[in-house]
Amino acid sequence: MLFAFIFSLFACRNDCQDLCYDLSDFAEECGYEFTNEMMDECIDNQGDKNRDEKNNCDEAKPLLEEEWTCEDVAIYFDT
């Protein structure tokens, strides 16, 4: 079981799954808690993407950093 956990930390992720980590960091910068459960759900939901969907996620990263505000993130959290 420990091996599976360690492997999951270093396993390859697609661009959409990487975006989950970016969203988590951004949410935390805005004062929101991105829980482990939320991360697991995001990773699972983003795991099976086709090439076009993965390209869309790659294109979304700069938009997240340049255009999103903490107000945009707030709609995903109960406040």
C-alpha positions, 0 to 999 in steps of 0.5 A: 500500500505504501508503494502505491502511494509513493508511486502515485506521487511520481506518476505521470499526470496529464495537463488536465490533472496538472491544472488541478494542482494549479487550481489548488494553489490558486484557491489557497492563495485566495484563502480557500481550502482545497481539500484532499478529497477535492484534489482526488475528485479533480484528478479522477475527473481529469484522468480520462481526457482525449488529446483535444481536451488535454490541449484545452487544459494546457491552454487554460493554465495561462488563463487561470494565472492571467484572468481569474480572480479570487472572486472567480474561485469563490463560486466553487467554495461554500462561503 
